[in-house]
Amino acid sequence: MEWGNRAASIAVKAANSNAVVNVVLGASCAALIMRSMKQQRDIEALEAEKESLLKTNKALKKTMWDWKQQLFADPQPVPLARIKAIYGEAPLPQTGDAETGDSKSSAPKFMV
């Protein structure tokens, strides 16, 4: 019991002492400063990463824009004979070795 009373009285004296309070306040201030410095380094690293990502994003957007311009550029015109051949309105042009049987037929055998 005596040890408990003695410990309690020491704790009360320490709590009332300005030196102890100053040490606790100083330690908490140091801890807050360290945390703030760490957070500042993290913020600076994130800002640098943001700048890098913005540059990369801008380059990707430009590349995609160029691809779209190339994709939707004026296409090479398709000859009318080729269009008619595709839709079965004209006979397909014979190239190389044509089939020998039923070459008189002007309509294709298979239509979709």
Phi and psi in radians as a Rosetta constraint file:
Dihedral C 1 N 2 CA 2 C 2 CIRCULARHARMONIC -1.102 0.35
Dihedral N 2 CA 2 C 2 N 3 CIRCULARHARMONIC -0.655 0.35
Dihedral C 2 N 3 CA 3 C 3 CIRCULARHARMONIC -1.140 0.35
Dihedral N 3 CA 3 C 3 N 4 CIRCULARHARMONIC -0.672 0.35
Dihedral C 3 N 4 CA 4 C 4 CIRCULARHARMONIC -1.123 0.35
Dihedral N 4 CA 4 C 4 N 5 CIRCULARHARMONIC -0.784 0.35
Dihedral C 4 N 5 CA 5 C 5 CIRCULARHARMONIC -1.122 0.35
Dihedral N 5 CA 5 C 5 N 6 CIRCULARHARMONIC -0.696 0.35
Dihedral C 5 N 6 CA 6 C 6 CIRCULARHARMONIC -1.142 0.35
Dihedral N 6 CA 6 C 6 N 7 CIRCULARHARMONIC -0.753 0.35
Dihedral C 6 N 7 CA 7 C 7 CIRCULARHARMONIC -1.130 0.35
Dihedral N 7 CA 7 C 7 N 8 CIRCULARHARMONIC -0.689 0.35
Dihedral C 7 N 8 CA 8 C 8 CIRCULARHARMONIC -1.143 0.35
Dihedral N 8 CA 8 C 8 N 9 CIRCULARHARMONIC -0.715 0.35
Dihedral C 8 N 9 CA 9 C 9 CIRCULARHARMONIC -1.187 0.35
Dihedral N 9 CA 9 C 9 N 10 CIRCULARHARMONIC -0.642 0.35
Dihedral C 9 N 10 CA 10 C 10 CIRCULARHARMONIC -1.142 0.35
Dihedral N 10 CA 10 C 10 N 11 CIRCULARHARMONIC -0.703 0.35
Dihedral C 10 N 11 CA 11 C 11 CIRCULARHARMONIC -1.146 0.35
Dihedral N 11 CA 11 C 11 N 12 CIRCULARHARMONIC -0.690 0.35
Dihedral C 11 N 12 CA 12 C 12 CIRCULARHARMONIC -1.178 0.35
Dihedral N 12 CA 12 C 12 N 13 CIRCULARHARMONIC -0.728 0.35
Dihedral C 12 N 13 CA 13 C 13 CIRCULARHARMONIC -1.109 0.35
Dihedral N 13 CA 13 C 13 N 14 CIRCULARHARMONIC -0.715 0.35
Dihedral C 13 N 14 CA 14 C 14 CIRCULARHARMONIC -1.146 0.35
Dihedral N 14 CA 14 C 14 N 15 CIRCULARHARMONIC -0.678 0.35
Dihedral C 14 N 15 CA 15 C 15 CIRCULARHARMONIC -1.189 0.35
Dihedral N 15 CA 15 C 15 N 16 CIRCULARHARMONIC -0.568 0.35
Dihedral C 15 N 16 CA 16 C 16 CIRCULARHARMONIC -1.481 0.35
Dihedral N 16 CA 16 C 16 N 17 CIRCULARHARMONIC -0.179 0.35
Dihedral C 16 N 17 CA 17 C 17 CIRCULARHARMONIC -1.433 0.35
Dihedral N 17 CA 17 C 17 N 18 CIRCULARHARMONIC 2.299 0.35
Dihedral C 17 N 18 CA 18 C 18 CIRCULARHARMONIC -1.166 0.35
Dihedral N 18 CA 18 C 18 N 19 CIRCULARHARMONIC -0.561 0.35
Dihedral C 18 N 19 CA 19 C 19 CIRCULARHARMONIC -1.107 0.35
Dihedral N 19 CA 19 C 19 N 20 CIRCULARHARMONIC -0.767 0.35
Dihedral C 19 N 20 CA 20 C 20 CIRCULARHARMONIC -1.161 0.35
Dihedral N 20 CA 20 C 20 N 21 CIRCULARHARMONIC -0.759 0.35
Dihedral C 20 N 21 CA 21 C 21 CIRCULARHARMONIC -1.086 0.35
Dihedral N 21 CA 21 C 21 N 22 CIRCULARHARMONIC -0.723 0.35
Dihedral C 21 N 22 CA 22 C 22 CIRCULARHARMONIC -1.114 0.35
Dihedral N 22 CA 22 C 22 N 23 CIRCULARHARMONIC -0.690 0.35
Dihedral C 22 N 23 CA 23 C 23 CIRCULARHARMONIC -1.132 0.35
Dihedral N 23 CA 23 C 23 N 24 CIRCULARHARMONIC -0.768 0.35
Dihedral C 23 N 24 CA 24 C 24 CIRCULARHARMONIC -1.119 0.35
Dihedral N 24 CA 24 C 24 N 25 CIRCULARHARMONIC -0.763 0.35
Dihedral C 24 N 25 CA 25 C 25 CIRCULARHARMONIC -1.115 0.35
Dihedral N 25 CA 25 C 25 N 26 CIRCULARHARMONIC -0.711 0.35
Dihedral C 25 N 26 CA 26 C 26 CIRCULARHARMONIC -1.106 0.35
Dihedral N 26 CA 26 C 26 N 27 CIRCULARHARMONIC -0.743 0.35
Dihedral C 26 N 27 CA 27 C 27 CIRCULARHARMONIC -1.130 0.35
Dihedral N 27 CA 27 C 27 N 28 CIRCULARHARMONIC -0.727 0.35
Dihedral C 27 N 28 CA 28 C 28 CIRCULARHARMONIC -1.182 0.35
Dihedral N 28 CA 28 C 28 N 29 CIRCULARHARMONIC -0.633 0.35
Dihedral C 28 N 29 CA 29 C 29 CIRCULARHARMONIC -1.139 0.35
Dihedral N 29 CA 29 C 29 N 30 CIRCULARHARMONIC -0.731 0.35
Dihedral C 29 N 30 CA 30 C 30 CIRCULARHARMONIC -1.106 0.35
Dihedral N 30 CA 30 C 30 N 31 CIRCULARHARMONIC -0.716 0.35
Dihedral C 30 N 31 CA 31 C 31 CIRCULARHARMONIC -1.113 0.35
Dihedral N 31 CA 31 C 31 N 32 CIRCULARHARMONIC -0.706 0.35
Dihedral C 31 N 32 CA 32 C 32 CIRCULARHARMONIC -1.169 0.35
Dihedral N 32 CA 32 C 32 N 33 CIRCULARHARMONIC -0.658 0.35
Dihedral C 32 N 33 CA 33 C 33 CIRCULARHARMONIC -1.123 0.35
Dihedral N 33 CA 33 C 33 N 34 CIRCULARHARMONIC -0.773 0.35
Dihedral C 33 N 34 CA 34 C 34 CIRCULARHARMONIC -1.091 0.35
Dihedral N 34 CA 34 C 34 N 35 CIRCULARHARMONIC -0.760 0.35
Dihedral C 34 N 35 CA 35 C 35 CIRCULARHARMONIC -1.108 0.35
Dihedral N 35 CA 35 C 35 N 36 CIRCULARHARMONIC -0.711 0.35
Dihedral C 35 N 36 CA 36 C 36 CIRCULARHARMONIC -1.132 0.35
Dihedral N 36 CA 36 C 36 N 37 CIRCULARHARMONIC -0.709 0.35
Dihedral C 36 N 37 CA 37 C 37 CIRCULARHARMONIC -1.118 0.35
Dihedral N 37 CA 37 C 37 N 38 CIRCULARHARMONIC -0.709 0.35
Dihedral C 37 N 38 CA 38 C 38 CIRCULARHARMONIC -1.110 0.35
Dihedral N 38 CA 38 C 38 N 39 CIRCULARHARMONIC -0.770 0.35
Dihedral C 38 N 39 CA 39 C 39 CIRCULARHARMONIC -1.116 0.35
Dihedral N 39 CA 39 C 39 N 40 CIRCULARHARMONIC -0.651 0.35
Dihedral C 39 N 40 CA 40 C 40 CIRCULARHARMONIC -1.133 0.35
Dihedral N 40 CA 40 C 40 N 41 CIRCULARHARMONIC -0.720 0.35
Dihedral C 40 N 41 CA 41 C 41 CIRCULARHARMONIC -1.100 0.35
Dihedral N 41 CA 41 C 41 N 42 CIRCULARHARMONIC -0.717 0.35
Dihedral C 41 N 42 CA 42 C 42 CIRCULARHARMONIC -1.100 0.35
Dihedral N 42 CA 42 C 42 N 43 CIRCULARHARMONIC -0.731 0.35
Dihedral C 42 N 43 CA 43 C 43 CIRCULARHARMONIC -1.107 0.35
Dihedral N 43 CA 43 C 43 N 44 CIRCULARHARMONIC -0.747 0.35
Dihedral C 43 N 44 CA 44 C 44 CIRCULARHARMONIC -1.133 0.35
Dihedral N 44 CA 44 C 44 N 45 CIRCULARHARMONIC -0.690 0.35
Dihedral C 44 N 45 CA 45 C 45 CIRCULARHARMONIC -1.133 0.35
Dihedral N 45 CA 45 C 45 N 46 CIRCULARHARMONIC -0.720 0.35
Dihedral C 45 N 46 CA 46 C 46 CIRCULARHARMONIC -1.164 0.35
Dihedral N 46 CA 46 C 46 N 47 CIRCULARHARMONIC -0.645 0.35
Dihedral C 46 N 47 CA 47 C 47 CIRCULARHARMONIC -1.152 0.35
Dihedral N 47 CA 47 C 47 N 48 CIRCULARHARMONIC -0.682 0.35
Dihedral C 47 N 48 CA 48 C 48 CIRCULARHARMONIC -1.131 0.35
Dihedral N 48 CA 48 C 48 N 49 CIRCULARHARMONIC -0.725 0.35
Dihedral C 48 N 49 CA 49 C 49 CIRCULARHARMONIC -1.136 0.35
Dihedral N 49 CA 49 C 49 N 50 CIRCULARHARMONIC -0.661 0.35
Dihedral C 49 N 50 CA 50 C 50 CIRCULARHARMONIC -1.071 0.35
Dihedral N 50 CA 50 C 50 N 51 CIRCULARHARMONIC -0.795 0.35
Dihedral C 50 N 51 CA 51 C 51 CIRCULARHARMONIC -1.052 0.35
Dihedral N 51 CA 51 C 51 N 52 CIRCULARHARMONIC -0.745 0.35
Dihedral C 51 N 52 CA 52 C 52 CIRCULARHARMONIC -1.110 0.35
Dihedral N 52 CA 52 C 52 N 53 CIRCULARHARMONIC -0.764 0.35
Dihedral C 52 N 53 CA 53 C 53 CIRCULARHARMONIC -1.154 0.35
Dihedral N 53 CA 53 C 53 N 54 CIRCULARHARMONIC -0.651 0.35
Dihedral C 53 N 54 CA 54 C 54 CIRCULARHARMONIC -1.113 0.35
Dihedral N 54 CA 54 C 54 N 55 CIRCULARHARMONIC -0.727 0.35
Dihedral C 54 N 55 CA 55 C 55 CIRCULARHARMONIC -1.119 0.35
Dihedral N 55 CA 55 C 55 N 56 CIRCULARHARMONIC -0.767 0.35
Dihedral C 55 N 56 CA 56 C 56 CIRCULARHARMONIC -1.110 0.35
Dihedral N 56 CA 56 C 56 N 57 CIRCULARHARMONIC -0.743 0.35
Dihedral C 56 N 57 CA 57 C 57 CIRCULARHARMONIC -1.097 0.35
Dihedral N 57 CA 57 C 57 N 58 CIRCULARHARMONIC -0.736 0.35
Dihedral C 57 N 58 CA 58 C 58 CIRCULARHARMONIC -1.109 0.35
Dihedral N 58 CA 58 C 58 N 59 CIRCULARHARMONIC -0.724 0.35
Dihedral C 58 N 59 CA 59 C 59 CIRCULARHARMONIC -1.133 0.35
Dihedral N 59 CA 59 C 59 N 60 CIRCULARHARMONIC -0.708 0.35
Dihedral C 59 N 60 CA 60 C 60 CIRCULARHARMONIC -1.150 0.35
Dihedral N 60 CA 60 C 60 N 61 CIRCULARHARMONIC -0.695 0.35
Dihedral C 60 N 61 CA 61 C 61 CIRCULARHARMONIC -1.106 0.35
Dihedral N 61 CA 61 C 61 N 62 CIRCULARHARMONIC -0.703 0.35
Dihedral C 61 N 62 CA 62 C 62 CIRCULARHARMONIC -1.143 0.35
Dihedral N 62 CA 62 C 62 N 63 CIRCULARHARMONIC -0.735 0.35
Dihedral C 62 N 63 CA 63 C 63 CIRCULARHARMONIC -1.090 0.35
Dihedral N 63 CA 63 C 63 N 64 CIRCULARHARMONIC -0.764 0.35
Dihedral C 63 N 64 CA 64 C 64 CIRCULARHARMONIC -1.136 0.35
Dihedral N 64 CA 64 C 64 N 65 CIRCULARHARMONIC -0.672 0.35
Dihedral C 64 N 65 CA 65 C 65 CIRCULARHARMONIC -1.096 0.35
Dihedral N 65 CA 65 C 65 N 66 CIRCULARHARMONIC -0.761 0.35
Dihedral C 65 N 66 CA 66 C 66 CIRCULARHARMONIC -1.094 0.35
Dihedral N 66 CA 66 C 66 N 67 CIRCULARHARMONIC -0.706 0.35
Dihedral C 66 N 67 CA 67 C 67 CIRCULARHARMONIC -1.110 0.35
Dihedral N 67 CA 67 C 67 N 68 CIRCULARHARMONIC -0.751 0.35
Dihedral C 67 N 68 CA 68 C 68 CIRCULARHARMONIC -1.102 0.35
Dihedral N 68 CA 68 C 68 N 69 CIRCULARHARMONIC -0.724 0.35
Dihedral C 68 N 69 CA 69 C 69 CIRCULARHARMONIC -1.086 0.35
Dihedral N 69 CA 69 C 69 N 70 CIRCULARHARMONIC -0.695 0.35
Dihedral C 69 N 70 CA 70 C 70 CIRCULARHARMONIC -1.220 0.35
Dihedral N 70 CA 70 C 70 N 71 CIRCULARHARMONIC -0.683 0.35
Dihedral C 70 N 71 CA 71 C 71 CIRCULARHARMONIC -1.165 0.35
Dihedral N 71 CA 71 C 71 N 72 CIRCULARHARMONIC -0.728 0.35
Dihedral C 71 N 72 CA 72 C 72 CIRCULARHARMONIC -1.723 0.35
Dihedral N 72 CA 72 C 72 N 73 CIRCULARHARMONIC 0.287 0.35
Dihedral C 72 N 73 CA 73 C 73 CIRCULARHARMONIC -1.167 0.35
Dihedral N 73 CA 73 C 73 N 74 CIRCULARHARMONIC 2.879 0.35
Dihedral C 73 N 74 CA 74 C 74 CIRCULARHARMONIC -0.988 0.35
Dihedral N 74 CA 74 C 74 N 75 CIRCULARHARMONIC 2.089 0.35
Dihedral C 74 N 75 CA 75 C 75 CIRCULARHARMONIC -1.316 0.35
Dihedral N 75 CA 75 C 75 N 76 CIRCULARHARMONIC 2.848 0.35
Dihedral C 75 N 76 CA 76 C 76 CIRCULARHARMONIC -1.211 0.35
Dihedral N 76 CA 76 C 76 N 77 CIRCULARHARMONIC 2.316 0.35
Dihedral C 76 N 77 CA 77 C 77 CIRCULARHARMONIC -1.147 0.35
Dihedral N 77 CA 77 C 77 N 78 CIRCULARHARMONIC 2.476 0.35
Dihedral C 77 N 78 CA 78 C 78 CIRCULARHARMONIC -1.652 0.35
Dihedral N 78 CA 78 C 78 N 79 CIRCULARHARMONIC 2.259 0.35
Dihedral C 78 N 79 CA 79 C 79 CIRCULARHARMONIC -1.071 0.35
Dihedral N 79 CA 79 C 79 N 80 CIRCULARHARMONIC 2.584 0.35
Dihedral C 79 N 80 CA 80 C 80 CIRCULARHARMONIC -1.071 0.35
Dihedral N 80 CA 80 C 80 N 81 CIRCULARHARMONIC -0.644 0.35
Dihedral C 80 N 81 CA 81 C 81 CIRCULARHARMONIC -1.082 0.35
Dihedral N 81 CA 81 C 81 N 82 CIRCULARHARMONIC -0.658 0.35
Dihedral C 81 N 82 CA 82 C 82 CIRCULARHARMONIC -1.189 0.35
Dihedral N 82 CA 82 C 82 N 83 CIRCULARHARMONIC -0.706 0.35
Dihedral C 82 N 83 CA 83 C 83 CIRCULARHARMONIC -1.111 0.35
Dihedral N 83 CA 83 C 83 N 84 CIRCULARHARMONIC -0.757 0.35
Dihedral C 83 N 84 CA 84 C 84 CIRCULARHARMONIC -1.113 0.35
Dihedral N 84 CA 84 C 84 N 85 CIRCULARHARMONIC -0.648 0.35
Dihedral C 84 N 85 CA 85 C 85 CIRCULARHARMONIC -1.162 0.35
Dihedral N 85 CA 85 C 85 N 86 CIRCULARHARMONIC -0.658 0.35
Dihedral C 85 N 86 CA 86 C 86 CIRCULARHARMONIC -1.130 0.35
Dihedral N 86 CA 86 C 86 N 87 CIRCULARHARMONIC -0.728 0.35
Dihedral C 86 N 87 CA 87 C 87 CIRCULARHARMONIC -1.588 0.35
Dihedral N 87 CA 87 C 87 N 88 CIRCULARHARMONIC 0.107 0.35
Dihedral C 87 N 88 CA 88 C 88 CIRCULARHARMONIC 1.372 0.35
Dihedral N 88 CA 88 C 88 N 89 CIRCULARHARMONIC 0.291 0.35
Dihedral C 88 N 89 CA 89 C 89 CIRCULARHARMONIC -1.541 0.35
Dihedral N 89 CA 89 C 89 N 90 CIRCULARHARMONIC -0.250 0.35
Dihedral C 89 N 90 CA 90 C 90 CIRCULARHARMONIC -2.434 0.35
Dihedral N 90 CA 90 C 90 N 91 CIRCULARHARMONIC 2.749 0.35
Dihedral C 90 N 91 CA 91 C 91 CIRCULARHARMONIC -1.182 0.35
Dihedral N 91 CA 91 C 91 N 92 CIRCULARHARMONIC 2.577 0.35
Dihedral C 91 N 92 CA 92 C 92 CIRCULARHARMONIC -1.213 0.35
Dihedral N 92 CA 92 C 92 N 93 CIRCULARHARMONIC 2.454 0.35
Dihedral C 92 N 93 CA 93 C 93 CIRCULARHARMONIC -1.149 0.35
Dihedral N 93 CA 93 C 93 N 94 CIRCULARHARMONIC 2.397 0.35
Dihedral C 93 N 94 CA 94 C 94 CIRCULARHARMONIC -1.475 0.35
Dihedral N 94 CA 94 C 94 N 95 CIRCULARHARMONIC 2.222 0.35
Dihedral C 94 N 95 CA 95 C 95 CIRCULARHARMONIC -2.166 0.35
Dihedral N 95 CA 95 C 95 N 96 CIRCULARHARMONIC 2.351 0.35
Dihedral C 95 N 96 CA 96 C 96 CIRCULARHARMONIC 1.070 0.35
Dihedral N 96 CA 96 C 96 N 97 CIRCULARHARMONIC -2.295 0.35
Dihedral C 96 N 97 CA 97 C 97 CIRCULARHARMONIC -1.458 0.35
Dihedral N 97 CA 97 C 97 N 98 CIRCULARHARMONIC 1.829 0.35
Dihedral C 97 N 98 CA 98 C 98 CIRCULARHARMONIC -1.490 0.35
Dihedral N 98 CA 98 C 98 N 99 CIRCULARHARMONIC 2.800 0.35
Dihedral C 98 N 99 CA 99 C 99 CIRCULARHARMONIC -1.215 0.35
Dihedral N 99 CA 99 C 99 N 100 CIRCULARHARMONIC 2.535 0.35
Dihedral C 99 N 100 CA 100 C 100 CIRCULARHARMONIC -1.466 0.35
Dihedral N 100 CA 100 C 100 N 101 CIRCULARHARMONIC -0.516 0.35
Dihedral C 100 N 101 CA 101 C 101 CIRCULARHARMONIC -1.584 0.35
Dihedral N 101 CA 101 C 101 N 102 CIRCULARHARMONIC 2.502 0.35
Dihedral C 101 N 102 CA 102 C 102 CIRCULARHARMONIC 0.991 0.35
Dihedral N 102 CA 102 C 102 N 103 CIRCULARHARMONIC 0.728 0.35
Dihedral C 102 N 103 CA 103 C 103 CIRCULARHARMONIC -1.370 0.35
Dihedral N 103 CA 103 C 103 N 104 CIRCULARHARMONIC -0.145 0.35
Dihedral C 103 N 104 CA 104 C 104 CIRCULARHARMONIC -1.391 0.35
Dihedral N 104 CA 104 C 104 N 105 CIRCULARHARMONIC -0.345 0.35
Dihedral C 104 N 105 CA 105 C 105 CIRCULARHARMONIC -1.231 0.35
Dihedral N 105 CA 105 C 105 N 106 CIRCULARHARMONIC 2.218 0.35
Dihedral C 105 N 106 CA 106 C 106 CIRCULARHARMONIC -1.586 0.35
Dihedral N 106 CA 106 C 106 N 107 CIRCULARHARMONIC -0.335 0.35
Dihedral C 106 N 107 CA 107 C 107 CIRCULARHARMONIC -1.596 0.35
Dihedral N 107 CA 107 C 107 N 108 CIRCULARHARMONIC 2.503 0.35
Dihedral C 107 N 108 CA 108 C 108 CIRCULARHARMONIC -1.204 0.35
Dihedral N 108 CA 108 C 108 N 109 CIRCULARHARMONIC 2.684 0.35
Dihedral C 108 N 109 CA 109 C 109 CIRCULARHARMONIC -1.284 0.35
Dihedral N 109 CA 109 C 109 N 110 CIRCULARHARMONIC -0.568 0.35
Dihedral C 109 N 110 CA 110 C 110 CIRCULARHARMONIC -2.122 0.35
Dihedral N 110 CA 110 C 110 N 111 CIRCULARHARMONIC 2.170 0.35
Dihedral C 110 N 111 CA 111 C 111 CIRCULARHARMONIC -2.219 0.35
Dihedral N 111 CA 111 C 111 N 112 CIRCULARHARMONIC 2.493 0.35
